[in-house]
């Protein structure tokens, strides 16, 4: 089966099977030379990887890697890194800050709530448009 077939099968299976697991997300790449999927946990500084030959195995491998990471941290007595805290620092110009204030006020919201709602809408649209992307390593 050619690379396009793997792309289609992978997209179909991954979109149904892979969700955040215990708050963690994973990146995915396909190595067409070794015919293996691999990835790493996103949003943390620690490097935690996983790999498998099929989409089903990849989901299990991802879950196992998250579980192993959490067990490793517990064993060492350290808190595992959390990928997303819910806090986002943003720097912008005073002009854009004022514009955000006006936009938020026109919707009857705080700037924080307006920015959060607007970013969520833009992110959902972007994710829906791009679906799951699989990158292939060039050798």
ChimeraX attribute file (.defattr): number of C-alpha atoms within 10 A of each C-alpha:
attribute: neighborCount
match mode: 1-to-1
recipient: residues
	/A:1	5
	/A:2	7
	/A:3	11
	/A:4	9
	/A:5	10
	/A:6	17
	/A:7	16
	/A:8	12
	/A:9	12
	/A:10	21
	/A:11	17
	/A:12	14
	/A:13	14
	/A:14	17
	/A:15	11
	/A:16	9
	/A:17	14
	/A:18	17
	/A:19	13
	/A:20	10
	/A:21	13
	/A:22	11
	/A:23	10
	/A:24	18
	/A:25	20
	/A:26	21
	/A:27	17
	/A:28	20
	/A:29	16
	/A:30	23
	/A:31	16
	/A:32	16
	/A:33	10
	/A:34	8
	/A:35	13
	/A:36	15
	/A:37	22
	/A:38	19
	/A:39	19
	/A:40	20
	/A:41	21
	/A:42	17
	/A:43	15
	/A:44	15
	/A:45	10
	/A:46	12
	/A:47	10
	/A:48	16
	/A:49	18
	/A:50	22
	/A:51	21
	/A:52	18
	/A:53	14
	/A:54	15
	/A:55	21
	/A:56	14
	/A:57	14
	/A:58	23
	/A:59	21
	/A:60	16
	/A:61	18
	/A:62	26
	/A:63	20
	/A:64	13
	/A:65	18
	/A:66	23
	/A:67	14
	/A:68	13
	/A:69	19
	/A:70	17
	/A:71	13
	/A:72	14
	/A:73	14
	/A:74	12
	/A:75	9
	/A:76	10
	/A:77	9
	/A:78	10
	/A:79	10
	/A:80	15
	/A:81	15
	/A:82	13
	/A:83	14
	/A:84	12
	/A:85	7
	/A:86	5
	/A:87	6
	/A:88	7
	/A:89	4
	/A:90	5
	/A:91	7
	/A:92	7
	/A:93	8
	/A:94	9
	/A:95	9
	/A:96	11
	/A:97	13
	/A:98	12
	/A:99	13
	/A:100	17
	/A:101	17
	/A:102	15
	/A:103	16
	/A:104	18
	/A:105	13
	/A:106	11
	/A:107	10
	/A:108	11
	/A:109	15
	/A:110	16
	/A:111	19
	/A:112	12
	/A:113	12
	/A:114	19
	/A:115	16
	/A:116	13
	/A:117	13
	/A:118	13
	/A:119	12
	/A:120	12
	/A:121	11
	/A:122	12
	/A:123	12
	/A:124	12
	/A:125	12
	/A:126	11
	/A:127	11
	/A:128	10
	/A:129	9
	/A:130	9
	/A:131	12
	/A:132	16
	/A:133	13
	/A:134	17
	/A:135	14
	/A:136	15
	/A:137	10
	/A:138	8
	/A:139	6
